[in-house]
Amino acid sequence: MPADQDTGDAAAADTSREDAASNATERRAARATADAEDRADASGRRAEHADDAGEAFSERAGQAGHRLYGQVVGLGAAGEGEAPVRAVELLGRVGLVGYGLVHVLIGVIAVHVAVAGGGQPDQQGALGSLLGNPVGVAVVVVLVVGLLAFALWQGMAAAAGFRWTSGGVRFRKRVGAGAKTVAVLGVALAGARLLVGSGGSSSASSEAATGGLLALPAGRLLVVAVGVVVLVVAGATAYTGIARNFSDDLDYDRLPDHLRRPVEVLGVAGHVARALAFAVVGVLFGVAALADDATRAGGLDQALTALAAQPYGPLLLLAVALGFVAFGVYTFAEAWCRRI
């Protein structure tokens, strides 16, 4: 038998053993989680039939303890969808909560801009508003870790996920997962830079990048191309909201019946508001290219400030700000019931 075939057989055997070990670990974690859930359910039933309040409280505490234990021992089990393990999935869901919180804070800051002026309505401004005390710093650290986990989750989905569908639908979902990966990594990077003391604003970053492009041969065309890409993203985001395509990724059975419709409405409003903000960013890139002036480009903060400067701008900015808040609240629900 040739030596290279021996080597190949040995490598295949090693891979098989690794897969078997991984599967065994996942099965043990899944069994331990199921056992803990059974014990939690038994404690809950005993609490319902307890004769006195002290006994009922003790059983409820035991039920909570069993559920917590089940979550901890289940961290090594396979995660949902493309998440490699349960730990990444749970951290990813924490990251989604953080992503939603960032949008809520952007919306609140934008409301202040519309009503009173002042403020930095972008990711850096939102995260920076949390850094005034040690608790806020700890929150930002947790958000950054969670966002990185969610980016890993979605990055794997973009690379080879959505195998339960095919053709154009699968392609669109993989592209969407890739876009969300980039967006979430951007927020995580903004948080990490703030933690190490190198903040700034989205507009400053956009202006620096635009200046670099304008200095290149055919730089103005490159900046126009960036603006077109941003406008395409804005159009895709608007379509996702209006067509309610985001609902495909949600398991509404995890939500109470009376919350399903409000969550859908929040998703529509949030996606449309974000699309409008992205469209303004795209236009700003186009203006910068036409004027050959990098300072005309801007990020989210400059886009929202530009809205406020238009006729009826404060009302328009207020509507967009409330849309960002709506998207943030929708993302909280998405963190709970996202299926992939």
N, C-alpha and C positions, 0 to 999 in steps of 0.2 A: 504494500500500500504506500503511495507517495507520502512524503513527509508533510507537504502542505495540506493533504487531506486529513492526516492525523491531527495537525494543528487546528484545522477547521472543526473537526469532530470534538476536540477538547474544548474549543471556545463555545461551541453549541451546548456542550454538556454543562459548562460553567454557567452559561446564560440560563439554561433550564433550571439549574439548582437555585440561582438567584431569584428567578421568577417564582419557583415553588416556595422558597423561603418568604418572599414578599407576600404571596397569596396566603400562606399559612399565618403570617402576622396579621394580615387583614381579616382573616376568618376569626382568629382569636379575639381581635378587637371588636368585631361585629357581634360575636357570641357574648362577650363581656358586657357590651352595651345593651343587648337584648335582655340579658339576665338582670341588669340594673333597672331597666325599664319595667320588667315584670315585678321586681321588688317594690318599685315606686308605686305601681298600680295597686299592689296588694296593700301597701301602707295607706293609700288613698281610700280604698274600700273600708279598711278598718277604722279610719278617721270618720267616715260617714256614719258608722254604726257605734261609735264610741259612746259610753254612758256619761262621761263628764268632759268638761272643757279641757282639763289638764291632759287627759288621755288623747283627746282629739288633736290638741296642739302638738303633743309628742309625736303622734303619727304623721302629722303634716310636716313637721321638721324632718322626720325620717324620710318622707317622700321626697322632699327637696334635696336631702343629702344623696339619696339614691340617684336622682336625676343628674345632679352635679357630677357624681362619680361616673355615671354612664357617659356623660359628655367628655370627661377627662380620659377614660380608658378607650373611648372611641376615636381619639385623635389620630391613631394609626390606621384606622379603617379607610377604605377607599372613599374619596370625596364624591360629591355630586357632580354630574357632568364631566368636565375636563379637569376638575381639581384632583391632583394626584393623591392626596390624603385628606382626611376630614379636617386636620389642623389648618391646612391651606384654605379649605372652603370656609371654615369659621372665621379665620383672619380676614379672608376676602369679604365676608359679609360685614365684618367690623369696618373694613375699608369703605364699603358702600355707604355705611352710616356716616363715615367721615366725609365722603364725597357729597352726600346730601347736606351735611352740616355746613360745608364750605359754600354751597349754593344758597342756603338759607342766609348765611352771614353776608354774602355778596348782595343778596336781595335787600337785606336790612340796611346795609351801607348805601345802596343805590336809592332807597327810599329817602334816606337822610340827604343825599345829594339833590334829589328832586324837590324836597321840601325846604331845606335850609342851606344847601350847598356845602362843599367840603367833604372829604373822605376819599378813600381809594377803593372803588368798587371792583376788585378783581381778586384772584386767588391769594396773592400775597397780602392784600389788605385784610381779607377775611381771616387768614391764618394768623397774621400779625396781631389782630384784635384779641387773640387768645393768649398771647405771650406776656401778659402783664403780671402774672403770678406763677408760682411753681406748679400749681394744679393745671393751669393752662398749658404750660410747657409739657407736662406729662401727657395731657390730652393730645397735643400736636405729635408727640413721639408715637403714641398708640395709633393715631390716624395715619402717620407716614408708614408704619409697619403694615397696617391693614391695607393701605392703598397698594403697597408693593405686592402683598399677597394676592390682592384682587387682580393686579396687572399680570401676575404669573398665571393665575387661573384663566384669564381671558386671552393671554398670549398663547397658551397651549390650545385653547379653543380656536384661535385664529390660525394656528399652524396646521392642525390636523383634526379639528373638532367637527361637531354637528354631523356625525356619521349616520344619524337617524334620518337624514334627508339627503337630497342629491341635487345636481344640476345648478340652475341659477339661484335657487333658494339657498342652498348650502353656501354658494359663493358669496352671496350678499351677507349672510350671517357671519361668515368668516371675516369679511371685510369690516363689518360692523364691530366685531370683537376686536379686530386689530386697531380700529379707530379709537375704541374705548380704552384699549391698552395704552395708546399714546397719550390720550387725554388724562387718564388717571396717573400715569407716570409723570406728566407735567405738573400736576398738583402735588404729588409726592416730592418731586424735586424742589418745588417752591417751598414746601414745608421744611425740607432738609436744609435748604439755604438759609432760611430764617433761623433755624436752630443753631447754625454755626455763625450767625451774625452777618450774612451777606445777602440782604434782602433785595430791595429794589421794587420795580413795578413791571407789569406785563408790557406797558408801553415802552419803557426803557429798553427792555429786551428786544421788542419788535423793531424799535428804531435802530438799535445796534446791528441787528441782523440785516435790516434793510440797507443800512449804510454799507455793510460789507458786500451785499449783492450789487448795489449801484456802482461800486468801485470796479466791478468785473466788466469784461467785454460783454456787450449786450445785456448789461445789468438791468436796464429798465424793462426789457422783455422778461427777464427772470422775475422781477418784482411783480409784473403783471400776471405772470404764471402763478405766483404764490397767491395773489388776490383771487384769481379764477378758482384755484383749488379750494380756498376758504369759502368762496361763494357756492361751490358745489357741495361742500360739507354742510353749509347752511341750508341749501335746498334739500339735501338728504335728511337732515334733522327735522325740517318742517314736514316733509312727507311722512317720516316715521311717526310724528305726532298726529298729523291729520288723518292718516290711514290707520292709526292705532296699532302699528306693527310691533310696538314695544310689548304689547300684550302677549305676543307669542312666547316671550321669555319668562312669563309669570305663571305661577301655579295658583290661580285664584281660589282653589279649594283650601289653601292655607289661611285665607282671610275670612273674617265673619261676613255673612251675606250683606249686611248693611254698609260695609266698607268697600265692596268691590267697585261699585259705580263711582264713588268719590275718588278712589285711587286712579281709575281710568281718566276721569276728568282732569285731575291734577297732572297726569302724565301728558295729556294733550296740551294743556296750557303751558306746562313747563318746557316741552320740546319746542313749541312755537316761539316762546319768548327767547330761548337760547338761539334759535335759528335767526331771529331778527338781530340779535347782538352779533352773531357771527357774520351776518351779511354786512353790517356796518364796518366790521373789521376788514372784510374783503374789499369794500369800497375805499377804505382808508389806504390800503396797499395800492390800489389803482391810482388814487390821487397822488400818492408819493411817487409813483412811477412817472406819471404825466408831468409833475412839477420837478422831477429829478431832485427831490428833497426828502431825505430820510425822516426828518422830523414830522412830516405829514402822516407817516405810518403810525399805527398805534395798536395797543392791545385792548383787552376787554375794558379797562378803566377809561381809556380815551374814547372808545366806542360809545360807552354809556354816557360819558360827559358830552360827546357830540350830539347825542340824541336830545339831551336837555337843552342844547343851544338852538334847537329848531323851533319853528312856530308850534305852539302847543307842546313844546318839548318836555316840560316838566310832567305833563299828564301822560305823554307817551313813555317817558322814562319810568314813571310810577307804575304803569301797566307792565312794563318789562320787568321791573324790580319784583312786583308781586308774582310774575311768572317764574322768576328764579326761585322765589320762596316756595312756590307750588312744586317746582321740579325737585327741590330739596326734600320736601315732605313726601313726594312720590317715591324718591330714592330710599327713604326710610322703609316704606312698604316693600320696595323692590328687594332690599336687603333681607327681608323676612321670607319673601315668597318667590325669589328668583330661582328658576329650576336648572339653569345651566351656568 
